[in-house]
Amino acid sequence: MSNTITNEEKEGNHGRLMAPTIPTRRQTTTFEVGPFTVAVSFVTVITGNDALRVPVEVFFTKRGNKAGESELDSHLYELGTKISKEMQGE
């Protein structure tokens, strides 16, 4: 499946992408901010002659805690999930 979504595949209000239309393989950018590693996944939305990279999910993948998971790790996981769902229009 391509990581491109056409205008006809967009659903919902304000151009929000609905979860069923999001491809299983997505472009991902990963970056580090202090002890955090964050991954943001994108799809390309085609509208007429224009292509736009739209973020569809975010994950906090590492926090640099060597002693194992902490309460903060759990909160960051939940925060990433809630941000992703909001971005997907759920």
Secondary structure per residue as TSV (DSSP state, phi and psi in degrees):
chain	resnum	aa	ss	phi	psi
A	1	M	-	360.0	138.5
A	2	S	-	-74.4	156.5
A	3	N	S	-96.3	25.9
A	4	T	E	-112.7	136.7
A	5	I	E	-119.0	130.3
A	6	T	E	-89.4	168.1
A	7	N	G	-55.5	-38.5
A	8	E	G	-67.6	-22.7
A	9	E	G	-89.1	-10.2
A	10	K	-	-72.3	146.3
A	11	E	-	-134.5	164.8
A	12	G	S	84.1	-179.9
A	13	N	G	-82.0	150.7
A	14	H	G	58.0	29.1
A	15	G	G	71.2	14.6
A	16	R	-	-66.3	142.2
A	17	L	-	-89.2	130.5
A	18	M	-	-86.5	146.1
A	19	A	G	-50.4	-41.6
A	20	P	G	-63.3	-20.3
A	21	T	G	-90.1	-7.3
A	22	I	S	-80.1	125.5
A	23	P	-	-63.3	153.8
A	24	T	S	-73.2	-28.4
A	25	R	S	-106.6	125.3
A	26	R	-	-132.0	150.7
A	27	Q	E	-65.7	137.6
A	28	T	E	-131.0	135.7
A	29	T	E	-112.3	129.5
A	30	T	E	-116.8	134.9
A	31	F	E	-143.9	158.4
A	32	E	E	-110.5	137.6
A	33	V	E	-131.6	105.5
A	34	G	T	58.8	-129.9
A	35	P	T	-81.9	0.6
A	36	F	E	-98.6	142.6
A	37	T	E	-117.0	125.6
A	38	V	E	-120.4	133.8
A	39	A	E	-114.6	128.0
A	40	V	E	-118.6	124.1
A	41	S	E	-98.9	144.7
A	42	F	E	-128.0	154.9
A	43	V	E	-123.3	158.3
A	44	T	E	-100.0	124.0
A	45	V	E	-104.3	125.2
A	46	I	E	-96.5	122.5
A	47	T	E	-129.4	104.9
A	48	G	T	65.5	-119.5
A	49	N	T	-97.4	1.2
A	50	D	E	-102.3	147.5
A	51	A	E	-122.6	132.7
A	52	L	E	-129.3	129.2
A	53	R	E	-82.0	122.4
A	54	V	E	-116.3	124.6
A	55	P	E	-69.5	136.5
A	56	V	E	-124.0	-13.9
A	57	E	E	-161.3	158.1
A	58	V	E	-140.1	139.6
A	59	F	E	-135.0	136.7
A	60	F	E	-92.2	106.9
A	61	T	E	-94.8	-16.9
A	62	K	E	-157.2	145.9
A	63	R	-	-123.4	-1.0
A	64	G	-	77.8	13.5
A	65	N	-	-86.7	111.4
A	66	K	T	-79.1	-17.6
A	67	A	T	-87.1	4.3
A	68	G	-	108.7	-174.6
A	69	E	-	-69.7	144.0
A	70	S	-	-121.5	178.1
A	71	E	H	-63.2	-35.5
A	72	L	H	-63.6	-39.3
A	73	D	H	-57.8	-44.6
A	74	S	H	-62.9	-42.4
A	75	H	H	-64.9	-40.6
A	76	L	H	-65.4	-38.7
A	77	Y	H	-61.4	-48.1
A	78	E	H	-63.7	-39.7
A	79	L	H	-62.2	-45.0
A	80	G	H	-60.3	-41.3
A	81	T	H	-64.5	-44.8
A	82	K	H	-66.9	-39.9
A	83	I	H	-61.9	-45.4
A	84	S	H	-60.9	-44.4
A	85	K	H	-63.3	-39.6
A	86	E	H	-64.8	-41.7
A	87	M	H	-64.2	-29.3
A	88	Q	T	-90.4	-1.4
A	89	G	T	81.8	19.2
A	90	E	-	-89.1	360.0
